[in-house]
Amino acid sequence: MADHDHAYKLLFSHAEMVADLLRGFVHEDWVDDLDFSTLEKVDASFISDGLQAREGDIVWRLRWGRERWLYVYLLLEFQSTVDAFMAVRVMTYLGLLYQELIREKLLTPEGRLPPVLPMVLYNGVPAWGAAQDVAELVGPVPGGLDRYRPRCRYLLLDEGRIAESELASLRNLAAALFRLETSRGPDEVQRVVAALLQWLRGPEQAELRRAFGTWLSQVLLPARLPGVTVPGVMDLKEVKSMLAERVMEWTRQWEQEGFQKGLKEAREKDLEEARSALLEAIEQRFGPIPEVIRQRIAAMGSPREIVLATVRAATAPSLDALGIS
């Protein structure tokens, strides 16, 4: 996943991406007090002392109120399995960051440590089920010993669990990235790319356009279309042109890859799980599921039939187009 880590780091090295991430996905009142014009990147080379610097970790800071700084620590996770002890890692990296701030005398006017928001961005397939506070990982303790239980919480963004309707409604660069991550076909990628080109028209945004183009051409498309030769690093405009030329051909291949993978997975688990996966795919795409469709899915007895419906759910324009009502 090194290429993915590097490409995400390239994207989130742009202040516009970090600002949209906070505006769009941190739903807390204090975000309104942030001065996004003050965003500045912090050198994260302090992650050492026996710990390897991680390719995906990024630290930013910005003004909070008139005189205070808030640090935002992004830990970018691209693994297919959940790290049960992520909270311990976050606590460790947070401690190293605070040590560096103490060394550099970057304290509040009162001589205290500035606040830090640790964020974990996760794009694996299984839902993230790990503890989000290190206190949850510590076993039961007797009596007053509980007061010494360590506490360190991080904010999780599980990209695959964010509703498509929420992402599509946002004019937001981070939301566009998450839509691309969870895209169900080249036609959907094409729509998001067109929106990005509208939002990133200015000459000062050329580097960010290229960062998106690099990630699409070097990471996302090769992963979704194995065996297909994708040209080298491209600008976002070049990606749009390429998709326009080959969208029909690639949509068929994308769907076929999804079908073969889904059929293999369906054979490895029971039909009830496969039906649940189909219901989840439909609900995420179209919202509440009518009872007649639930009954029809409950009656499906063939893995092939269920997988075909799941693949159609990814690209169908409406519930009626699924053909299962």
Protein Blocks (a to p, Z undefined) as FASTA:
>chain_A
ZZmmmmmmmmmmpfklmmmmmmmmmccfklmmpcfklgccddfklpgghiacdfkbccdd
ddehjlbccdddddddfbfbdcfklmmmmmmmmmmmmmmmmmnopacfkopacddddddd
dfbfbdcfbdfbfklmpccdehjllmmpccdddddddfklpcfklmmmpccfklmmmmmm
mpgbfklmmmmmmmmmmmmmpfklmmmmmmmmmmmmmmmmmmmmghiacdddddfklmmm
mmmmmmmmmmmmmmmmmmmmmmmmmmmpcfklmmmmmmmmmmmmnopadfklmmmmmmpc
bfklmmmmmmmmmmpcbfklnopZZ
